């Protein structure tokens, strides 16, 4: 099969198309003929040598795919050979075939193309795990999404708004802010020209927000504490602003604040399968009804993975960047299995 590998740590040009042996699914896994694969910042970190695959995972980059089940252990999960699915994987997505734990597979929404569906798993697994499970965003509470125009940011805004929460976001331009508002954010703050702490305090009459989804960390963290409501929670999922920050811990004590974080890739199959069940129950109906619609910024062919990474690192995109692998990647099914 064709695949894209990281030849050695470095810039986008170290991504090279190669030939690999088609993987064989183990017990509890399925083999997916990949039509499309999502591109995510962890792929960039892996390419640079800063985010090694977990033990036993493929060394190929790619954490989410969409395609059809070719073989494997399907019956226990209610799938059939030939079903169209999207899946979260620990690696191996940049290829024509990929194995995935069957518990981490979800049916491809019938109103989406494979390219659109390929952008769902990493973002929605991450948002659900961190915003709703770890940070416990509850009815009537508000959410601030740092990096609202990213793939995860777009998912968090749409899901939070669809579930009735007041959602605020930050982004790096007026155009990106407008896109976030159109997706459901009550207010988006241009962090280049506005102080998000002042805006959040103004928008919430001084109360602050209940939960912050933070992809920046670094010197954002003390400022985020300033715009949290009492009993508020910050959940950190990336360190784009750095791994260290000065904190006023007395505020954490006085106001009963929680600062937490997580990485999804090394978690167990059982942990991820439990998230998949919740997504299928709560989120998939919102996607299939059109209340949530993926924002696909641009697609590249598999051989264009280096260009996809350059775009990812430029931060010029709003939504998802996806590699198209199969001929049907852009096709939207009219209904039923993708006949």
C-alpha positions as CSV (number, residue, x, y, z in Angstrom):
1,X,0.0,0.0,0.0
2,X,1.0,3.6,-0.4
3,X,1.8,5.5,2.8
4,X,3.5,8.7,4.0
5,X,6.2,8.2,6.5
6,X,8.5,10.5,8.6
7,X,11.9,9.8,7.3
8,X,13.6,11.6,10.1
9,X,12.7,14.5,12.5
10,X,12.4,17.8,10.7
11,X,10.4,20.1,8.5
12,X,7.5,19.2,6.2
13,X,9.8,17.9,3.5
14,X,10.8,14.9,5.7
15,X,7.3,13.5,4.9
16,X,7.8,11.0,2.0
17,X,5.5,8.7,0.1
18,X,6.6,5.1,0.4
19,X,5.4,1.5,0.0
20,X,4.4,-0.4,3.2
21,X,3.0,-3.8,3.9
22,X,-0.8,-3.7,4.4
23,X,-1.5,-4.0,8.1
24,X,-3.3,-7.0,9.5
25,X,-6.0,-6.5,12.1
26,X,-5.7,-8.2,15.5
27,X,-8.5,-9.4,17.7
28,X,-10.8,-6.5,18.4
29,X,-9.5,-4.5,15.4
30,X,-10.7,-3.9,11.9
31,X,-8.9,-3.1,8.6
32,X,-10.1,0.1,7.0
33,X,-9.6,1.0,3.4
34,X,-8.9,4.7,3.9
35,X,-10.6,7.2,1.8
36,X,-9.4,10.3,3.8
37,X,-7.3,11.1,6.8
38,X,-7.4,14.1,9.0
39,X,-4.3,16.3,9.6
40,X,-3.7,17.4,13.2
41,X,-1.1,19.3,15.2
42,X,0.1,16.1,17.0
43,X,1.1,14.9,13.5
44,X,3.3,18.0,13.2
45,X,4.8,17.4,16.6
46,X,5.5,13.7,15.6
47,X,7.1,14.9,12.4
48,X,9.4,17.2,14.4
49,X,10.4,14.4,16.8
50,X,8.5,15.6,19.8
51,X,5.5,13.2,20.0
52,X,6.5,9.6,19.6
53,X,3.7,7.0,18.9
54,X,2.7,4.9,21.9
55,X,4.2,1.4,22.2
56,X,2.7,-0.9,19.6
57,X,1.2,1.8,17.4
58,X,2.2,2.4,13.8
59,X,5.1,4.8,13.2
60,X,3.1,6.4,10.4
61,X,1.5,9.7,11.2
62,X,-2.3,10.2,11.2
63,X,-4.8,9.9,14.1
64,X,-8.1,9.8,12.3
65,X,-9.4,8.2,9.2
66,X,-12.6,7.6,7.2
67,X,-13.2,4.7,4.9
68,X,-14.8,1.3,4.5
69,X,-14.2,-1.8,6.7
70,X,-12.4,-4.4,4.6
71,X,-11.8,-7.1,7.3
72,X,-11.6,-7.8,11.0
73,X,-13.6,-8.3,14.1
74,X,-16.8,-6.5,13.3
75,X,-19.8,-8.4,14.6
76,X,-19.5,-7.6,18.3
77,X,-19.7,-3.9,17.5
78,X,-22.6,-4.2,15.2
79,X,-20.7,-3.4,12.0
80,X,-20.4,-5.3,8.8
81,X,-17.7,-5.7,6.2
82,X,-18.1,-2.9,3.7
83,X,-19.6,-0.4,6.2
84,X,-18.5,3.2,5.9
85,X,-16.9,4.4,9.2
86,X,-14.6,7.0,10.6
87,X,-12.2,6.0,13.4
88,X,-9.8,7.4,15.9
89,X,-6.4,5.6,15.7
90,X,-3.1,5.9,17.6
91,X,-1.2,6.2,14.3
92,X,-1.1,4.9,10.7
93,X,-3.7,7.2,9.2
94,X,-1.6,8.5,6.4
95,X,-1.9,5.4,4.3
96,X,-4.3,3.5,1.9
97,X,-5.1,1.0,4.7
98,X,-5.2,1.4,8.5
99,X,-6.1,-0.8,11.4
100,X,-8.4,0.6,14.2
101,X,-9.8,-0.8,17.4
102,X,-13.5,-1.6,16.5
103,X,-14.6,0.3,19.6
104,X,-13.0,3.5,18.3
105,X,-15.0,3.3,15.0
106,X,-18.2,5.3,14.4
107,X,-20.5,5.0,11.4
108,X,-19.8,7.7,8.8
109,X,-22.7,10.2,9.0
110,X,-24.6,9.6,5.8
111,X,-24.9,13.3,5.0
112,X,-21.1,13.7,5.0
113,X,-18.4,12.9,2.5
114,X,-15.5,10.7,3.6
115,X,-13.3,13.8,3.6
116,X,-15.6,15.6,6.0
117,X,-16.0,12.5,8.2
118,X,-12.2,12.1,8.4
119,X,-12.1,15.3,10.3
120,X,-14.5,14.2,13.1
121,X,-12.8,11.6,15.3
122,X,-9.7,13.4,16.7
123,X,-11.6,16.7,17.3
124,X,-14.8,15.3,18.8
125,X,-13.1,12.6,20.9
126,X,-10.8,15.4,22.3
127,X,-13.6,17.9,22.9
128,X,-15.9,15.4,24.6
129,X,-13.2,13.9,26.8
130,X,-11.9,17.3,28.0
131,X,-14.8,19.7,28.0
132,X,-17.6,17.3,29.1
133,X,-15.9,14.5,30.9
134,X,-12.8,16.1,32.5
135,X,-14.0,19.7,32.9
136,X,-17.6,18.6,33.5
137,X,-19.3,21.4,31.6
138,X,-22.9,21.3,32.9
139,X,-26.2,22.8,31.9
140,X,-26.3,26.6,32.2
141,X,-22.5,26.9,32.3
142,X,-20.3,28.9,29.8
143,X,-17.3,27.9,27.8
144,X,-14.3,29.8,26.5
145,X,-12.4,28.2,23.6
146,X,-8.9,29.4,23.0
147,X,-8.0,28.9,19.3
148,X,-11.6,28.9,18.1
149,X,-10.7,28.7,14.4
150,X,-8.7,25.5,14.8
151,X,-10.2,22.1,14.0
152,X,-10.8,21.4,17.7
153,X,-11.9,24.9,18.3
154,X,-14.6,24.7,15.6
155,X,-15.8,21.4,17.0
156,X,-15.9,22.8,20.6
157,X,-17.8,26.0,19.5
158,X,-20.4,24.0,17.5
159,X,-21.0,21.3,20.1
160,X,-21.1,23.7,23.0
161,X,-23.6,26.0,21.2
162,X,-25.7,23.0,20.0
163,X,-26.0,21.8,23.6
164,X,-27.2,25.2,24.8
165,X,-24.1,26.7,26.4
166,X,-22.9,30.3,26.1
167,X,-19.6,29.9,24.1
168,X,-16.9,32.4,23.7
169,X,-13.7,32.1,21.7
170,X,-10.4,33.7,20.7
171,X,-8.9,33.8,17.3
172,X,-6.1,35.7,15.5
173,X,-8.0,37.9,13.0
174,X,-11.3,39.6,12.5
175,X,-12.1,37.2,9.7
176,X,-11.5,34.2,11.9
177,X,-13.5,35.8,14.7
178,X,-16.4,36.3,12.3
179,X,-16.2,32.6,11.3
180,X,-16.4,31.6,15.0
181,X,-19.4,33.7,15.6
182,X,-21.1,32.2,12.5
183,X,-20.4,28.8,14.0
184,X,-22.2,29.7,17.3
185,X,-19.8,31.6,19.5
186,X,-21.6,34.4,21.4
187,X,-18.5,36.6,21.1
188,X,-15.1,35.9,19.5
189,X,-12.1,38.0,20.7
190,X,-9.3,38.9,18.4
191,X,-6.4,38.3,20.7
192,X,-4.1,40.5,18.6
193,X,-6.2,43.6,19.2
194,X,-8.3,42.8,22.3
195,X,-7.6,41.6,25.9
196,X,-9.7,38.4,26.3
197,X,-9.8,38.9,30.1
198,X,-11.4,42.3,29.8
199,X,-13.9,41.1,27.1
200,X,-14.9,38.0,29.1
201,X,-15.4,40.0,32.2
202,X,-17.5,42.5,30.3
203,X,-19.6,39.9,28.5
204,X,-20.3,38.0,31.8
205,X,-20.9,41.1,34.0
206,X,-17.8,40.3,35.9
207,X,-18.6,36.7,36.7
208,X,-16.3,35.0,34.3
209,X,-16.7,31.7,32.4
210,X,-17.1,28.2,34.0
211,X,-14.8,26.2,31.7
212,X,-11.8,27.2,29.5
213,X,-10.5,24.8,26.8
214,X,-6.9,25.9,26.6
215,X,-4.6,25.0,23.7
216,X,-2.0,27.7,24.5
217,X,-1.0,27.5,28.2
218,X,2.2,29.4,28.9
219,X,1.5,33.0,29.9
220,X,-2.2,32.6,29.0
221,X,-2.7,30.5,32.2
222,X,-2.6,33.3,34.8
223,X,-4.8,35.5,32.6
224,X,-7.3,32.6,32.3
225,X,-7.5,32.3,36.0
226,X,-8.5,36.0,36.1
227,X,-11.5,35.4,33.8
228,X,-12.7,32.2,35.4
229,X,-15.9,32.1,37.5
230,X,-15.6,30.8,41.1
231,X,-15.4,26.9,40.9
232,X,-14.2,27.3,37.3
233,X,-12.1,24.8,35.5
234,X,-9.3,25.1,33.0
235,X,-8.5,22.0,30.9
236,X,-5.2,22.2,28.9
237,X,-4.8,20.1,25.8
238,X,-1.8,21.7,24.1
239,X,1.2,23.9,24.9
240,X,1.5,26.3,22.0
241,X,2.4,29.1,24.3
242,X,4.9,27.1,26.3
243,X,5.0,24.5,29.2
244,X,5.7,26.9,32.1
245,X,3.6,29.7,33.6
246,X,3.7,31.8,36.8
247,X,0.5,31.3,38.8
248,X,-1.2,33.0,41.8
249,X,-2.1,29.9,43.6
250,X,-3.9,31.8,46.3
251,X,-6.6,32.6,43.8
252,X,-6.9,28.8,43.0
253,X,-7.4,28.2,46.7
254,X,-9.8,31.1,47.5
255,X,-12.0,30.6,44.4
256,X,-11.9,26.8,44.3
257,X,-10.5,26.6,40.8
258,X,-9.4,23.5,39.0
259,X,-6.5,23.3,36.5
260,X,-6.2,20.0,34.7
261,X,-5.2,18.6,31.3
262,X,-4.9,15.5,29.3
263,X,-3.5,13.8,26.1
264,X,-5.7,11.3,24.4
265,X,-3.3,9.3,22.2
266,X,-1.8,7.1,25.0
267,X,-5.2,6.3,26.7
268,X,-6.5,2.8,26.6
269,X,-8.8,1.4,23.9
270,X,-11.5,0.9,26.6
271,X,-11.3,4.6,27.6
272,X,-11.6,5.8,23.9
273,X,-14.4,3.3,23.2
274,X,-16.4,4.8,26.1
275,X,-16.0,8.2,24.5
276,X,-17.2,6.8,21.2
277,X,-20.3,5.5,22.8
278,X,-21.2,8.9,24.1
279,X,-20.4,10.6,20.8
280,X,-22.7,8.1,19.0
281,X,-25.5,8.8,21.5
282,X,-25.2,12.6,21.8
283,X,-23.2,14.1,19.0
284,X,-23.8,11.9,16.0
285,X,-27.6,12.8,15.9
286,X,-26.6,16.5,15.9
287,X,-24.3,15.9,12.9
288,X,-26.8,13.8,11.0
289,X,-29.5,16.4,11.5
290,X,-27.2,19.2,10.2
291,X,-27.1,21.1,13.5
292,X,-23.4,20.5,13.5
293,X,-21.5,20.5,10.2
294,X,-17.8,19.9,9.8
295,X,-15.8,22.8,8.5
296,X,-13.4,21.4,5.9
297,X,-10.9,24.1,5.0
298,X,-8.8,22.3,2.4
299,X,-8.0,18.9,1.1
300,X,-4.7,17.6,-0.2
301,X,-3.8,14.3,-1.9
302,X,-1.9,11.8,0.2
303,X,1.3,12.7,-1.7
304,X,0.7,16.4,-0.7
305,X,1.1,15.7,3.1
306,X,4.0,18.1,3.3
307,X,1.9,20.9,1.9
308,X,-0.8,20.1,4.3
309,X,1.6,20.4,7.2
310,X,2.9,23.7,5.9
311,X,-0.7,25.0,5.9
312,X,-1.3,23.6,9.4
313,X,1.8,25.4,10.7
314,X,0.8,28.7,9.0
315,X,-2.4,28.8,11.1
316,X,-4.2,30.4,8.2
317,X,-6.9,27.8,8.2
318,X,-10.4,27.8,9.8
319,X,-11.5,24.2,10.5
320,X,-10.0,21.0,9.2
321,X,-7.2,20.0,6.8
322,X,-7.7,16.6,5.3
323,X,-5.7,14.2,3.1
324,X,-7.7,12.5,0.4
325,X,-6.6,8.9,-0.3
326,X,-9.4,7.1,-2.2
327,X,-11.4,8.1,-5.2
328,X,-14.6,8.5,-3.1
329,X,-13.1,10.8,-0.5
330,X,-15.1,13.9,-1.6
331,X,-18.3,12.1,-2.4
332,X,-21.4,12.6,-0.2
333,X,-23.6,9.6,0.1
334,X,-27.3,10.1,-0.6
335,X,-28.2,7.5,2.0
336,X,-27.6,4.0,3.1
337,X,-24.2,2.3,3.1
338,X,-22.0,4.0,0.6
339,X,-23.2,2.1,-2.4
